[in-house]
């Protein structure tokens, strides 16, 4: 049974068609990377998974149920920015999920429950390598450390799906490499299902098991809004094959899309 | 030669430069005062500093023969009590309404226009209504401060709540937060330092309303005293009282700033020492 499936999924704002004709099914444990030109609807798609944008037409199901129309703990998320709470320390940020869960009224736990939450959170923080910064506030952390924190925080609820919206877009190349190692390890250890938007095709090949290219298949120069983007290429990526081979394969297949021109 | 915008005074220099206008004003006052007093030793308009100091000392130490009260302290405590209660009530209402309005769109749609309209009513214009409704006691004065200050606080906090990045609200929901928990754990802690800041700005307005209300109907208070002695042209009381009120306002302001910096270090992270 597939975890997530879409059938003739569409999204439009009035007459402006953003996405059309999306059909796919994703199994648990897949790492899907999404690439495509800016403004082609990748983020809109992610927001539909998140539940902040409604489905216009067609179906989008999670575990054979229509996807909930608001964010919930089954879908974790890391944005490019503003993903952590500025008013909480590293420990507070990671503990938050646990505290919200165990104390419905106050959203804050005390005594034994608090000690348990701290313990759990510390283990998570260790995993992402922030154990030296437990009591620091996000503004005292570098960009890479903030994203590590955001990932640790998002994983506290053990979400079925982890959504990443260009999580490493604002980071330096060296730090980005560290983050790839981290996310790859977490993905394998915890058998996560991940959707990641990226502008870096190399990153998409390196991390993903499956690559989606979002692009428009039809263009009407008189009415550029009449047609939306869809998944033009759905490529399985094998881990053993180096990414350069795949790029070559793409080129040999004659996939000279707008996307490729902008990305490669 | 550096550009003007790149020239920064040293630490000591900044103090001296800050002090300079005060010294100039003091010198100007002294020369004017001396000139008037040379002409007429009984002039009351610009009393000498020593005259003001002795009057102020008298007000601060001499007990009233009949009641045993010391004028300055009775006035100060009465006024401070009113302003602290008034601003405290305003801050509490402002925080609660600001969070609920900022966090829940359905409620915002109902109350936001009301708050906007209410904030445009000149509070002084409804002071007579307050006196009629609450009598001329403490309640009317406190109510004037609350009515004058609360809409400003609500609008500021609501605006700030709406400016919080959506990402944070979404993130909280993906961590399993209910509406109540989002307000309690995301909005409340992020709006509290903002409230302290807005309250600092609103204090000036609060003093204005306080003194206006005291001037019209009171038995004691800083504003009452100033307007009382105006009849006798007692500038030797008025000027020290104005300075005293300014000092109190300054201390309240600094107290709030200090609490904010101490309790919410993350809020002040972006501020350099560009003072």
Interface residues (C-beta under 8 A of the other chain):
Chain A: X50 X52 X70 X71 X72 X73 X75 X76 X77 X79 X81 X82 X83 X84 X85 X86 X87 X88 X96 X97 X99 X100 X101 X104 X105 X106 X107 X108 X137 X138 X139 X140 X153 X154 X156 X157 X159
Chain B: X165 X166 X167 X168 X170 X171 X172 X173 X174 X175 X176 X177 X178 X180 X181 X184 X185 X186 X189 X190 X264 X265 X266 X267 X269 X270
